[in-house]
Amino acid sequence: MARSQGLGLLCGQFTVLLLGIGSIALTATRETVSANIVLDDIRPFFDRPSWWHLWFYLLIVVMSVYALNTLLATLHNVWQRWTVGVRAPSAYAAAIVHLGFLLALVAHLLGGVYSEELEPVVVGSGWTGLGDGRSARLEGFEFETFPDGKPSKIAAKLELVDGGRSERVEVGYNHPLSSGFGEDLLLFNRMVQTLQVANVVSSAGACQLAIRNYCQLGDAQLLLLSVGFNPQNIPMAQFQATRPGSEAETFALYPTQGKRLSDGTTLRLNGLEPRPSLLLRHRHAPGNPVAFAASLLLLVGLALMGRRWLG
């Protein structure tokens, strides 16, 4: 046991030393071999191996020895206590803390190898799928400032629908939307301007439509399905017109372009207007649920230690 403790202490000291060296090496090569290095993704270390990253390759060896030593010492200690009849939960507090530590290492490994940036999501005034079965639409932004006028907080107010249940949520720089215990994260990136409103005129009147909203033009009910760009990067709007007793007509219009419906009504898209939207980073982080479990184990272990110390 004493030898395993000594090895663990030595591994801990080497870990601190290598991380210190790594901090200096990354700073010195930030514009060259370390340009793509971020410490929540270890794959770039192996995409372009470099002598400047030798500290990291040694760190993997040290941490592997550290983890194996901790695991074997913990199993040995638990086996000894159990075989002599020790059943008090507080007697296994250190083992639970060690297990939490090992689980935290697994979380870092999962995150470093399997985390990835997914396609970003732009949320505007119309309903937008978030890629995880939920939909959201932007209700507005909230700004707070310091006395000197500098911004202290920027947050987006969203209406979120998940499985038929609707709720209002806030997304900020340190307050992402998450699912699966943090496995999928939608992080506030920035406020952007996107085309979201269509100005439509017809022989029956005129209206201004936001995405997924309706307006009545004579007998026809007009729905703005989407706003986007064609392959030539020309803005366009997708509509659906419905009338009683007739099939729905779906069509696209470009600014200033007209369309004659089957009942003779003529529509023209006068223009498209931008509105504030929210750009969200979509990050898949499979290590987060494991890190959450590790934190719970550490909490339980420390609580049992405190109970033992307090008698």
N, C-alpha and C positions, 0 to 999 in steps of 0.2 A: 504493500500500500504506500509506504514511504517513497519507494522508487517511482511509482506512478505519479505521486504528487510532485516529485522533483521534475519528472519529465513534462508534466503539465505546466509547471511554472516556467521551465525552459522554453517550451513551445509558445507560451504567452509572451515571453520577453522577445523571442525572435519575431513573433507576429507584429508587435509594436515597432520593432526596428525596421522590418521590411516595409511596413506601411509608411513609416517616415521617409525611407529611401524612395518609395514609390511616389510620394507626394512631390518630392524634389524632381524626380525623373519626368513625371507627367507635366510639371510646370515648364521644365526646360525644353521639352519636345512637343509642346502643345500645338505648334504650327507645322510640325513635320510628322513623325511616325505615330504620334499620339493624337492626331487631329480628330479621329473618329472615336476616341475612347470616352466612354461614360461608364461610371462604376456600377450602374445597375444592369449592364450588359457586357459580359465577359467575352463574347464571340469575337470582337475586333482584335483582341490580344492574339488570337490564333489565325485570323484572316491574314494578318501581316506580321509574322513573328519578327521580333527585333531584340537585339542585345539590351536595348534600353528597357525592355520589359522583363529582364531576367528576374528582377525582384518579385514580379507577380508569379512567374513559374515556380520559383522557390516557395512563395507563399502558399501555393496549392499543396506542395509536398508537406510543408509544416502544418497546415490546417488539417490535412488528411491524417497525419500522425497524431495531432492534437485530438481529433474526433475519435479515432480508434482507441487511443489511450483512455479517453474519458469513458467511452462505451464499455471497454473491458473492465476498467476499475469499478465502474458503477455496478455492472452485473455481478462482479465478484463480491462487492460489499453487500448488495441485496441478498445474494445467495447465502452468505455467511450469517446475516441477521435472521433470515427466514429459517434456516436450519436449526438455529438455537432457540427458536420459538418466539422471536420478537414480532409482535403483531400490531403494535401501536403505530398509527399512521404518521405521527410526528417523527418516528425513527427513520422514516424513508423520505424526509423532507429534502435532504441533500440530493438524493437520487432523482427526485422529481425535478429539482432545479437543473441537474445535469441533463436530464431528458429534454427539458425545455431548451437548453443550450444547443443540444444536438439537432433538435427540430428547427431551431433558428438557422443553423448552418445549412440544413436541407432547403429551407425557404430561400436563402441567399443563392444557393446553387440553382434551384428551379427558376428563380427570377433572372439570374444572370445568363442562363442558357435559353430559356423559352419565352422570355418577355418579348413583345413586339409592338410596334406602332401600326395600328390599323388605319383604314381610310378615315380622314377627319370628317366630322359631321357639321353641317351648317343648319342652325335652327332659326327659322324666321317666324312670321305671324301665322303661317299655315302649319298643319300637322306634318311632322317629319319623323320617319322611322329612325330609331337610334341604333339599329343593328343587333339588338338583343331582345327583340320582342316587344319593346316599349316604344311609345311615341310621345313626342313633346312639341309644344309650340311656345314661342316667346311672347310673354306679356309685357316686358319692358325691362329697363335697366335701373339700378339704384346706385347713386353716387354719394359718397361722403368725402368731405375735404377737411384738411387741417386748417387752423386759423389763418395761415398764410395763403390759403387757396389751393395748395397742392393736394392731389387726390390721395385719400387714405384708404378708400375702399371702392371697388367696382364689383357689383354683383348683378347677375341676371335672374329675373323672375320667370320661371317656367311653369306651365301646366303640364303635368306628366300623367300619362295613362298607361297603366300596367294591368293587363288582364281584365279590362273593364272597370278597374278602380281608378278614379281620378284624384290627384292631389296636386297642391301647389308647392313647388320646391325652389330653393335658392342655390345658384351655382356661382362660386367665387374662385379666386386663385388658390385658396387653401381649403376649398369646400367642393370637391368634385361630386359628380353623380357616380354611384358605384353599384355593382350587382355581384352576386356570388361571393360575399365577404371580401369585396375589393379585388376580385379576380379580373373584372372588367371595369375600367375607369374612363369616364368622360370628363376631361379636365378643361377648365376655362382657358382659352387661348387668347382671344381678343374679340373686340366688337368690329364687325365689318358691315359694309353697305352692299346689299344684294337687291336685284330686281324682284319685287314682290307684288306690285300693284299694277293692274291693267286698267287703262281708261278706254271704255268701249262706248261707241255711239251707234245708233241704229235709227231706222225710220220710225221706231216706236218709242224712242227716248235715249237716254244716256245713263251710264252708271260707272262707278269706280269699284273695282273688284280686287280683294286680297285673295291669296291662294286658299283654295278650298272653301271659298265663300260664294254665295248665290246672289243674283239680282234678277228682277222680273222686267222683261222687255216685251211688252204686249202680252201675247199668249205664251211666249217662250220663257222658260226659266234657264238662265245662263249660269254655269258653274265654271270657275277658273280652276283647272286641274293642276297646272304647273307653269312655271316660268323658267326658261333656260336658254341655251344657245344651240344652234345647229352646227354641223361639222365645219361650216365656214365662219364660225364664231359670230353669227348674226343673231341678235336676241329674238326670241319667239315666245308665244304663249299658247298653251294647249287648253281648249275649251270643250265643254259638253253642253249642248242645248237640248232641252226636253220640253215637249208640249203634250197636253192631254190627248190621249188616243193615238199618239205617234211614237215611233221608236226614237231613242236618243241619238243625236248626231254628235260625233266627236271630230274635232278638226283643230288645226293649228293656224295661227295668224302671225304675220310679221307686222311691225309698226307701219301704219298707214295702209296696210293691206285690207281689202274688203272680202266679205263672204256672203253669198246669197243662200239662205236656208231654204228648205223644201217648201215652206209655206209662203215664200216670196219675201220674207223679212231680210233686209240687208244689214249686215254688221260691219263695222270697221274698227280696227284697233288703232286708236289715236296715238298711243304711246305707252311705255312701261316706266314706272317710277321706282327708285330705290327706297329701301327702308332699312333701319338698323337690324342686324342679325347677329347671332352668336356663333362664333367658330369654336368648336370643341375638338380637342385632341382625344383620339380614341386609343387607349393603351390596354393591351392584354398583359396582365401581371399574375401568372399562376402561382408565384411564391407568396402572395399576400394572404390567402386563406391559411397556409401553413404557418406563416409568421403570426397570424392571429391565434392559432392553436398553441404556438410556442409561448406567446405572452400569457395565455391563460395558465399553462403549466407552471411558468415562472411565478405567477401570482399565487397559485395554490401552494407551491413549494415554499415560498417566502412566508406565507400565512402560517403554514405548519411549523416552520422554524420559529416564528414569533410566538406561537402557542407553546412550543417546548421551552423557550427561554423564559416565558412568563409563568411557566409552571402550570 
